[in-house]
Each structure stands twice: as structure tokens, then as C-alpha cells.
Amino acid sequence: MPRPILATIHPAAVHHNLESARRAAPDARVWAVVKANAYGHGIERVFEGLRAADGFALLDLAEAERVRALGWRGPILLLEGVFEPRDLELCSRLGLWHAVHCDAQIDWLAAHKTQVPHRVFLKMNSGMNRLGFTPERYRSAWARLNALPQVDEISCMTHFSDADGPRGIAHQVQAFQAATQDLPGERCIANSAALLRHGGDAQVRLDWVRAGIVLYGSAPDHPERRAADWDLQPTMTLASRIIGVQQLQAGDTVGYGSRFTAQGPLGIGIVACGYADGYPRHCDTGTPVLVNGVRTRTIGRVSMDMLAVDLTPVPGAGLGAEVTLWGRAANGAVLPIDEVAQAGGTIGYELMCALAPRVPVVVQD
């Protein structure tokens, strides 16, 4: 039989989370962000759960082709725009909308020969300092685009740096509003954190919202809020089984580096999951895990192919016992991916995207 590790994708949970996003901004249209292969879930695996979205947003032209191949005829937005002039040809052929964040992209559009003008989203750098025109240069960039016959409608867009934290978004909203005042076109500024935390503000939800991590059951502001607080369900379960059991005595150590020493008699289970499967090596003793749906902890250092768990809360668990690394156990118990990520010093986004190719993936019916 194959090694007993499996990732399960839950399209019904994806659909539920999309509806939760809609409730946070009921009068806005929703971009379903499927960049990074739908945050590691697989675009094809989550597509049915996202059919009710108003559009798909992503980065990669190949991913845009995959969404079109699935039968989607609605809007698709390239969040970083095109990377070279010839990309515009594919945008024309597939009917892609695309961000414009620098002068070079405007130059490429000016030289592009097309029969159908492009829909573009002009990006403002309102404080994130990654991509976009500064507020001082934004209107002149808009004027350049507006003068091009290759451009149809221009929408206005920005991205928040602190929507999930105490600094908040007011300073960026103010910069955006001041620079876009009186400009025509739709607006799109809210990411997942802004949608959940500030979606009640009409100045934030505007015409479009970008639902990213919220679709995949992770709270963008964990640990302040848990996924359940936002009515989000886990969309990926990583599960394995116990393949060995050891009975420790006081003084026995576990794993590479002997990072854990037993203080007394202790039963541990060895699980077929390690960092080569995408489980974080930095998750030290105490990381939460479910064994037969019962919460317990990891023990010692994570190896390439195995990790150890404390069987004290589940003394009856033995060879073949179900282990839920994150997601939903067979008995319905949930281990949020955010808790595992926090123990590893990272965020749920990274764990989803880091699922290793060697892990089999199935889609729940």
C-alpha cells in the first residue's frame, strides 16, 4: 500500500468561505484569488467551489489559461499585470484584465496592436511600497492610459500593508481617495484582511473586493481572530497515520538533536509525515496535532519523513491510528492550520503553498 499520508481538498468549504466573504461586503463584487495554484490547493480542485465568484484574480498567464480551460468566461485579472510586451497578445486572446503598475507597462500598451481595447486596473502605491504609482504620480499615469486607443476602461486599485494589524488602513485609504478623487472607473482596494475587518465601511469595500486567504479557511489576522470567528471552514486537511509506537522511560530522548527528554514513562506515536511533505521543521515540541480526533502535541524535532506525537491523551491509539496534521479529523474535530503555522513561526498561507508534490491529493465529494 502507499505511504499513509494524504491531503484532502474540501470544495464545499471553499464555497462556504466564498459566501462568508460575500456577507462581509454584500454590495461588492468578489474576486476569487487563485494565485499560487489556488494557494496550494489546485485551481482545478477548487474551481467548483468558486464558480459563484464574480471573477478570478491571479498572477500567472498559464494559470489564466487553466481557468479559461475550465469553462470560465467571466473576468480574469492579472494582479501584477504583464511581464513583457508579448504577454499582451495573450491578454487580448483570452480577454484578460490586467494591472498596470509602472511606466514600462504603459509603454508596452502604447505599442501593442489590438482590435479590442484592454480593461486595466491602475495600481497605486499608497504605502505598501511594492508595486504601483505613488499618489503624486498616479493621475499623470491615469492620463497617459486614458489617451491610449489600446485601453478601454481604467479601474483604480491599491493594496494594504497593515489591514490585519493595529496600524490599520486609514492612512492608505486617505491617500487613495485623495489621488483618485473625480476619476471615473471602478475601485478595488480591499484584500481579505480589509474585507473581514473593515468591510462594513463603504469606503473600503467599494466596487470589488479581493478574497484570497479567506477562501481557504485561514484567518488573516490570526491569532487575534481565529478562522471560526470569521465563520471560515478548513479547505485542506493533511492527514496521516501512526506507523510505529515507542514506550519511553525517564531520561529517554526523541529525535535528531535529542530536543525532547522524557520526564517519566511516556508513550509516543511515530507519524508518516515530515518536512519533505511540507510540514514545518521549525514546529518544535508542543505543536498541536489530532490523534483519532483528540488534541495532543508533537514531540521532538520534525524529521524529513516522520514526526513523533504524545499519546498520553489517547492511550488506546496504536499502529494505524488517524493523525490530523491540520484540517478536519474523521470525527469532525478541527485543527486550524493557523495554529500549526504559528507554532512553526509562520502563517497558514505558507503551509498551504508548501504542500509537497509527493503528498497525494484527493478532492472530497
C-alpha positions in Angstrom: 0.0 0.0 0.0 1.2 3.6 -0.5 2.7 5.6 2.3 -0.3 6.7 4.5 -0.3 10.4 4.1 -3.0 12.3 2.2 -4.2 15.8 1.6 -7.9 16.3 1.1 -9.4 19.4 -0.5 -12.9 20.4 0.5 -14.7 22.3 -2.3 -17.9 22.7 -0.2 -15.8 24.5 2.4 -14.4 26.7 -0.3 -17.9 27.6 -1.4 -18.9 28.3 2.2 -15.9 30.6 2.7 -16.8 32.5 -0.5 -20.3 33.1 0.9 -18.8 34.3 4.1 -16.7 36.8 2.1 -19.8 38.0 0.3 -21.6 38.6 3.6 -18.8 40.8 4.7 -19.3 43.1 1.6 -22.7 42.2 0.2 -22.9 45.1 -2.3 -19.4 44.5 -3.8 -18.3 42.0 -6.5 -15.8 39.4 -5.3 -12.5 38.4 -7.0 -11.6 34.9 -6.1 -7.8 35.0 -5.8 -6.3 31.7 -7.1 -2.7 32.7 -7.4 0.0 30.2 -6.4 -2.2 27.4 -7.8 -5.1 28.5 -5.5 -2.8 28.8 -2.5 -1.5 25.3 -3.0 -5.0 23.7 -3.3 -5.0 23.3 -7.1 -7.1 25.6 -9.3 -9.0 22.6 -10.8 -9.8 21.2 -7.4 -11.4 24.4 -6.0 -13.0 25.7 -9.2 -16.4 24.2 -8.5 -16.4 25.8 -5.0 -15.6 29.2 -6.6 -18.0 29.2 -9.6 -20.2 31.8 -7.8 -17.3 34.3 -7.7 -17.6 37.4 -9.9 -14.1 37.0 -11.3 -10.8 35.2 -10.8 -7.6 37.0 -9.9 -4.1 35.5 -10.3 -0.6 36.2 -11.4 0.4 33.7 -14.0 -0.7 33.6 -17.6 -0.6 29.8 -17.6 -3.0 29.8 -14.6 -5.2 32.2 -16.5 -5.3 29.7 -19.4 -6.2 26.9 -17.0 -9.2 28.9 -15.6 -10.4 29.6 -19.2 -10.0 25.9 -20.0 -12.3 25.1 -17.1 -15.0 27.0 -18.9 -14.9 30.3 -17.1 -16.0 33.1 -19.4 -16.1 35.9 -16.8 -13.4 38.4 -15.8 -9.9 37.2 -15.0 -7.5 39.8 -13.5 -3.7 39.6 -13.7 -2.8 41.2 -10.3 0.8 42.1 -11.3 0.0 42.8 -14.9 2.1 41.6 -17.8 5.8 40.9 -17.5 6.8 41.6 -21.1 5.2 43.1 -24.2 4.2 39.9 -25.9 2.1 38.9 -22.8 -0.4 41.5 -24.1 -1.2 39.3 -27.1 -2.4 36.5 -24.7 -4.4 39.1 -22.8 -6.1 40.0 -26.0 -6.7 36.4 -27.0 -8.0 35.3 -23.6 -9.8 38.5 -22.7 -7.7 39.1 -19.6 -7.9 42.3 -17.5 -4.6 43.3 -16.1 -3.0 45.6 -13.6 -0.7 48.4 -14.6 1.8 49.5 -12.0 4.8 51.0 -13.9 5.6 53.2 -16.9 7.0 50.3 -18.9 3.7 48.6 -18.9 2.1 51.8 -20.2 4.7 51.9 -22.9 4.1 48.3 -23.9 0.3 49.0 -24.2 1.1 52.1 -26.4 3.0 49.9 -28.8 0.5 47.0 -28.7 -1.6 46.3 -31.8 -5.0 45.0 -30.9 -8.6 45.2 -32.2 -10.2 45.1 -28.8 -9.1 47.7 -26.2 -7.9 46.4 -22.8 -9.5 46.7 -19.4 -6.8 47.7 -17.0 -6.5 48.3 -13.2 -4.1 51.1 -12.5 -2.3 50.3 -9.3 -1.4 52.9 -6.7 1.5 52.6 -4.2 -0.4 54.0 -1.2 2.1 52.9 1.3 2.9 49.2 0.7 5.9 50.2 -1.4 6.0 47.1 -3.6 4.2 47.9 -6.9 2.3 50.9 -8.2 2.5 54.6 -8.9 2.9 57.0 -5.9 -0.1 59.2 -5.2 1.8 62.1 -6.7 2.3 60.4 -10.0 -1.0 58.5 -10.1 -3.1 61.0 -12.0 -0.5 61.5 -14.7 -0.3 57.8 -15.2 -4.1 57.6 -15.5 -4.0 60.4 -18.1 -1.4 58.5 -20.2 -3.5 55.4 -20.1 -6.7 57.3 -20.9 -5.2 58.7 -24.0 -4.4 55.3 -25.5 -6.7 53.7 -28.0 -5.5 50.3 -26.7 -7.1 51.0 -23.4 -10.8 50.8 -22.6 -12.0 51.2 -19.0 -9.5 52.1 -16.3 -10.2 50.9 -12.8 -8.3 52.1 -9.7 -6.6 49.7 -7.3 -4.3 49.6 -4.3 -3.1 47.1 -1.7 -3.0 47.5 2.1 0.1 46.7 4.2 -1.5 46.7 7.6 -5.1 45.6 7.3 -4.5 42.8 9.7 -2.8 44.8 12.4 -3.1 47.8 14.7 -1.8 50.4 12.3 -4.9 49.7 10.1 -5.7 51.2 6.7 -7.0 54.7 7.3 -3.7 56.4 6.1 -3.8 54.4 2.8 -7.5 54.9 2.2 -7.0 58.6 2.6 -4.1 58.6 0.2 -6.1 56.6 -2.3 -9.2 58.8 -2.1 -7.2 62.0 -2.5 -5.4 60.8 -5.6 -8.4 59.2 -7.3 -11.0 61.9 -6.5 -13.2 62.6 -9.5 -11.5 59.9 -11.7 -14.0 57.7 -13.4 -13.9 53.9 -13.2 -14.4 51.1 -10.6 -12.4 50.8 -7.4 -10.8 47.8 -5.8 -8.8 48.1 -2.6 -9.9 45.5 0.0 -7.9 42.3 0.5 -9.0 39.5 2.8 -8.0 41.2 6.0 -9.6 44.5 5.0 -12.7 42.7 3.8 -13.2 40.9 7.1 -12.1 43.7 9.5 -13.2 46.8 7.6 -15.7 45.5 5.1 -18.6 47.3 6.8 -17.0 50.6 5.6 -18.3 51.6 2.2 -15.1 53.5 1.6 -13.2 50.1 1.8 -15.4 47.6 0.0 -16.2 49.8 -3.0 -16.9 48.0 -6.3 -14.6 44.9 -6.0 -13.0 43.1 -3.1 -10.1 40.6 -3.4 -10.9 37.4 -1.4 -7.7 35.5 -1.0 -6.7 33.6 2.1 -10.3 34.0 3.4 -11.4 31.5 0.7 -9.1 28.8 2.0 -10.2 28.8 5.7 -7.3 30.7 7.3 -7.8 33.9 9.4 -5.6 36.7 8.0 -5.4 38.2 11.5 -4.6 35.1 13.5 -4.0 34.9 16.5 -6.1 37.9 17.2 -9.0 36.2 15.5 -9.5 32.5 14.7 -10.9 31.2 11.4 -14.1 30.1 13.2 -14.6 33.7 14.5 -15.0 34.7 10.8 -17.2 31.7 10.0 -14.5 30.1 7.9 -14.1 26.4 7.4 -10.9 24.4 6.7 -10.5 23.7 3.0 -7.4 21.5 3.2 -6.8 18.5 5.5 -3.4 17.0 5.8 -3.7 13.6 7.5 -1.5 10.6 8.1 -1.3 7.5 10.4 0.9 6.2 13.2 3.4 3.8 11.7 5.2 3.0 15.0 4.9 3.2 18.7 7.6 3.7 21.4 7.4 3.4 25.2 9.8 5.9 26.8 11.2 5.9 30.2 12.6 8.9 32.2 15.7 10.2 30.5 14.9 8.9 27.1 15.2 11.4 24.3 13.4 11.7 21.0 14.6 12.6 17.5 17.6 14.4 16.0 19.4 16.6 18.4 17.6 15.0 21.4 15.5 18.1 21.7 13.0 16.3 24.0 13.7 14.3 27.1 11.0 12.3 28.8 10.5 13.1 32.5 8.8 9.8 33.1 7.1 6.9 31.3 5.6 8.1 28.0 4.0 6.5 25.0 4.7 8.2 21.7 3.5 7.5 18.2 5.6 7.9 15.1 3.7 9.5 12.2 4.4 9.2 8.5 4.8 13.0 7.9 7.9 15.2 7.8 9.3 18.4 6.3 9.7 16.7 2.9 5.9 16.6 2.9 5.6 20.3 3.6 5.2 20.1 7.4 7.4 22.8 9.0 10.7 21.6 10.5 10.5 24.6 12.9 7.5 23.1 14.6 9.0 22.1 18.0 7.6 20.1 20.8 4.1 21.2 21.7 2.8 21.9 18.2 -0.9 20.8 18.3 -2.0 17.7 16.4 -5.0 15.4 16.5 -4.8 11.7 17.0 -8.1 9.9 16.4 -9.6 13.4 16.6 -8.2 14.0 20.1 -5.9 17.0 20.5 -2.3 16.3 21.6 1.2 17.6 20.8 4.2 16.8 18.7 7.4 15.6 20.5 10.9 16.5 19.5 12.3 17.6 16.1 10.5 17.0 12.9 12.4 14.7 10.5 12.3 14.5 6.7 9.7 11.7 6.7 8.5 11.3 10.3 7.5 13.1 13.4 6.5 12.0 16.9 3.3 12.7 18.9 2.4 12.3 22.5 -0.1 9.5 23.0 -0.9 10.4 26.6 -4.4 11.9 25.8 -5.2 8.9 23.5 -3.7 5.8 25.3 -5.6 3.4 23.1 -4.1 4.8 19.9 -1.7 2.5 18.2 -0.5 1.4 14.8 -2.7 2.8 12.1 -4.3 5.5 14.2 -5.5 8.5 12.3 -3.3 11.6 12.7 -4.6 15.0 11.5 -1.8 17.5 11.0 -4.2 20.2 10.1 -7.8 20.4 9.0 -10.8 18.2 9.9 -10.5 14.8 11.5 -12.9 11.9 10.8 -14.8 12.6 14.0 -15.3 16.3 12.9 -12.7 17.8 15.2 -10.9 20.7 13.6 -7.3 21.7 13.9 -6.9 25.1 12.3 -3.9 25.4 10.0 -3.1 28.8 11.6 -2.3 27.1 14.9 0.2 24.8 13.3 1.7 27.7 11.4 2.0 29.8 14.5 4.0 27.0 16.2 6.3 26.9 13.3 6.8 30.7 13.3 5.0 31.2 10.0 1.5 31.7 8.6 -1.2 29.4 7.2 -0.6 30.7 3.7 2.9 29.3 3.6 1.8 25.8 4.8 -0.9 25.6 2.1 1.5 26.7 -0.6 4.3 24.4 0.7 2.4 21.1 0.4 5.0 18.8 -1.2 4.4 17.2 -4.6 4.9 13.8 -3.2 1.8 14.1 -1.0 -1.2 12.5 -2.7 -4.2 14.9 -3.0 -7.9 13.9 -3.3 -11.0 16.1 -3.6 -13.8 15.4 -1.2 -17.1 14.6 -2.9 
